[in-house]
Each structure stands twice: as C-alpha cells, then as structure tokens.
C-alpha cells in the first residue's frame, strides 16, 4: 500500500515537472513575463511556494496560487461567518470555492499576460483573441494541477504539499546557483556564503523542529478517569500553533493584490493610483516589506485560532466531563485557553516574522541580497511541510501493522 502511494506521488511529480516545461502555443518559446525587474523578482520569490512559474509561460505557470488564495479567503469568510457560508453543505462549499478559485485564476492570468506578443501561427486571430485563449489555457492548467493535488491526497502521499515542495526545492537550487554566479570568480566569498547559508539553515531547521515539536501541556482532570492516570492526561498546546501555514499562504496571498493592481494599471494606464500600488505593494519596496511582515503577523494569529479554537475545545472538554484543574468548565475555561493560545500565537508570530519577513526588509535595504531573501522562508516552509509528510507516512505504517485487526 505504502509503495503504491509513493509510486503514485512520483507520477504526480513527473506530470508537474513535465507541465512546467510544456509551452503554450500562443506565445513564443522565449516569451517571458515582461514586468519591471523589481516586480518580477518579487513575484518569482513569493510565487514559488504555490508552484507558480514566471520565468516563462507554460501550462502550469499559475501553479496552485489561485487554489491557495481561494482556500485562505474562504476560511476567513467561514471563520467570521460572513454571508452564512458556514451553513453550506460540503458539496456547495466546494462548488463555490472552485468558482472563487477560477475568478482568482482569471485575474492572475490576465495580469500575467499583459504586454506579451502572441503568435497567431497564420490563423489571422487578433492579439485580443489570442490573449483570451492564453488566459483560458492558464486557468485550465491550474484546474488540472488542483485536480492532480486532490488525486495525490487520495491515492498518494503529501497531497497538494508535494507540488509546493518540488517547486520550492527547484527554486532554492536556482537561487543559490544564481547567487554563487554573482559572487564568482571570488572563491573565498563563495565558500564563505555557503558556510553562512548552511549554518543559518541548520539554525532555522532546529528552531522549526523546536517550535513544531514543543508543547505546553495543560493537565486535565476527568470524573471518568481513575486518579492513577490523572498525570498522564493533558491538553497539548503547540509552541507555534499556526505551524508553517502563515508563511506559505502569506507568500501566496501577497501576489494576489499585486496582480490585481497590475491588471488595473494595465486597464487604466493613466491612473497614477493603480500604477503606484502595483509598484509599491511588492516586497522590493519598504512599504511592501512592512505590509508583508504585518500580513505574516495577522495570519499567524488567525491560523493559531483556526487550529486551536478555545470555544470549541472548552465545549468539548465540558461535554466529556473533563476540566482543567483550578479552572471552572465553560466560559472560564474558554478564557483561560484563549489567553494561552494568544501567548503562543504571538510567540510564533515573532519567530515567523523574524525568519520570513525580516530577510525581505534587509533585501530592501541591501538590494544586492534581495534575490536570496526568500531562501529562509523556503527553508522554514519546507521543514514545516516535511513534518506533515513524515507524520502521514508514519500513520500509514501504523495502519499497515494493524491491517489484520482492521480487516
């Protein structure tokens, strides 16, 4: 069973890499997204986490970015119970979320195809029609990639995570090679950069492991458990309740408004407001870098409460006859848990902002190092996602051991 899942995942990875190289017939093989140098560098840095490819147009250029953006927007809408979306059935919720994904994909593909010269191949089609065909192909590509991710969730290992991991690893290799090329031919600088990168990487991985595995354990008491087992019963609160989700979704979400502003500036070239926003919301500017750090902080707090809902946990404890020693069940337990989650959410927010946000701020102050400012985010996200894959594999191994019992 486990071997079949690995083979299926390898097949998905092969299809993804193949799709990255599969060109769109309406553009030339050497066609690139012609944005400003700083804007393109920003988009390449942030978009890699979602599988986007901006160096050239291919079938999978949009990657999973529209899907990831729709997921976080939908979660926020349901979390705050807006438009009564939390009352929808699972089927209707998935349907409307897919519609939202298509809308986002249309916006991103419209911005991505701006100022590109299309090839008619003698068909006589206008540039507008060819652009529409290109947009539809890009949207179809992201729909296919989303379907492949769902198939991998069912039949493979890692689900959508695999696409993100593969793309980030490829991006990391390209960034490091580009940085080494920039330092060449000074061998001493190259060796020093490699040593510093390895030391910083090991530090980030160690801290990520500590934040992921570390727990604050709240002792629990229950009327249904004998006193001899009281010390073994506890409620675990992760030191970083949000995990790696804020960095992953933050990098994806920040590309969405930039593409919207670029699309608006393209549609209204004389509007100075759209032109300003399209240029200054990116992390290549001081304003954009600060906004990204704020976004990381907000997402960290938000995901912490999504992963650990104090109200839901307090209700579950009360219903099961379990309580925290010295704290009354119900509302007081909820307040106590909210205080604990808030503290660790802020602690995780400081860590994520330092690792993933501050390097972009340094890149703004020292532009020659901006190209590698996303490396530390990649390391943190990859380390966090690998825990998910490892836990899934461990679960499958345990299920295999008890296969005879379960059958």
Secondary structure, DSSP 4 states (H G I P E B T S, - for coil): -HHHHHHHHHHHHHHHHHHHH-B-TTS-TT------HHHHHHHHHHHGGGT---SS-BTTTTTTHHHHHHHHHHHHHHHTTGGGGGGS-HHHHHHHHHHHHHHHHHHHHHHHTTT-----TTS---HHHHHHHHHHHHHHHHHHHHHHHHHHHHHSSSTTHHHHHHHHHHHHHHHHHHHHHHHTT-HHHHHHHHHHHHHHHHHHHHHHHHHHH-EEEEEEEETTS-GGGGGG-EEEEETTTTTTHHHHHHHHHHHHHHHHHHHHHHHTTT-HHHHHHHHHSSTTSHHHHHHHHHHHHHHHHHHHHHHS-HHHHHHHHHHTTEEETTS-TTHHHHHHHHHHHHHHHHHHHHHHIIIIIHHHHHHHHSGGGGGGTTHHHHHHHHHHHHHHHHHHHHHHHHHHHTHHHH-
